[in-house]
Amino acid sequence: LEEFLNFKHLNTSLKEAILLDYYTAGLWWAKEMNFSLIQLSGFMDLLNFLLENLSDKHMSLGDNLKELGRAMAGIGETDAESSGVLDFFSIEQAKAVIDYLNISLFKHYKLYEYLFHSLREELVTSNE
């Protein structure tokens, strides 16, 4: 994941370390849920989408929850036109995904906002 995410400063960047941990935890959770490759890919895309909404678009918690609702819309419906982007999840899987996102991202939203949008003093350490 470190190579895939193109993290170059993992040993010195708290932001990169936190994001690697978040994506790794999500990947392992999805694997434990026995998601298919398509479901696993969709789940990881969803994690990335929600984090990008927060980091790049400065989206509030409420707005990001609305985006999650739009992404999950139509799951379980049989009408092909009304099914959403993540229609490869069952209703039970979608509920589990929402529960996971609640405990992993949304409960800690202020911390992620701080991570992405607050200036921090960089401490430089050396081997000396």
N, C-alpha and C positions, 0 to 999 in steps of 0.2 A: 504493500500500500504506500509505503514511503516513496518508492520510485514512481508509482503510478500517479501519486499526488504531486510529484516533483518538489518534494520538500528538500531543500538544500542545507538548511540551518537547524536541523532537528535538535542537535545537541545544545544550541544556544537560544533557540526561539521558543518561548513558552507558548505562543500562539500555534505554531506548527505542532508542538507536542500535544497540545489539547485537541487539536483537530484530528491528528492521527489516532489518538485514543478514542475520540468520538466515532470516527468511521470504523475503527477496528471493533469496537463494542457493538456497533450496528451490524457489521458483517457477521460476527459470531452469533448474535441474537437471531439473525435471519437464517443462518445455517442450522441453528438449533430448532428453528421452526420448520425445518425441512422444506424450505421454499425451493421451487424449481429455479433453473438458471434465469428464466425470464422474470420470475417474481423477485429473485435476488437482485437482478439488475434494476428492476423498477423500484424496489425498496431503496437501493443505494442512490438512485436518481432522485427519489423523494427526499432523502436526507440532504443531499447536495442542494436541491431546489430550495428547501426551507432555510438552510444556512446561508445561501446566496441572497435570499430575500432579506434576511437579517443584516448580513455584512455589506452587500452592495447597494441594496435599495433602502436600507435603514427602516425596514418595515416594522411596525409595532406588533406586539403580541396578538392583538385582536385581528389586525389585517393578515398576519401570517396564518392564523387559525382559519380565516375565511378562505385563504388560498388552499389550505389543506382540504377544507370542505369541498371546494371546486374540483380539486384533483381526485377526491374520493367519490364524487357524485356519480351515480349510476351503477355502482358496484352491486351486483346481485340482480340487476334488472335484465330481463330477457330481450327487451327491445334493443336492437343493435344501434339505433340512432341515439338512444338516451344513455348508453353505457359510456363511462368515462375512460380516461387514459389508463387507469389502473384496473381495468375490468378483468384482468387475469387473477385477481385476488377473490377469494370467497368472502362472504359476509363475515364469517368468524375470523378469517385472516385479517380483514380490514379492521375489525374491532381490536385485534391484537396489535396491529401496526399503530393504531391511534393510541392505545394504552402505552405502548413503548415510547412513542413520541412525547406523550404527556410526561412520563417519568424521566426521559433522557434529555429533552430539549425544553419543553414548555415550562416545566417547573423551575428550570434554571435559566430562564430567558434573560433576566437582568444580568446574570453573570456573562452570558454570551454577548449581550449588548456592550458590556464593559470591555470584554476581550476585543471586540471589533472596533469600538468607537472611542475608547479612552486612550489618551496619550499616557504612556508609562515611561518612567525613567529607565533607561537601559543600564544595567549593571554589567560592567565589563570585568571578566575574571580571566586570569591567565594561569598557567601552570607554575608560575614562580611562587 
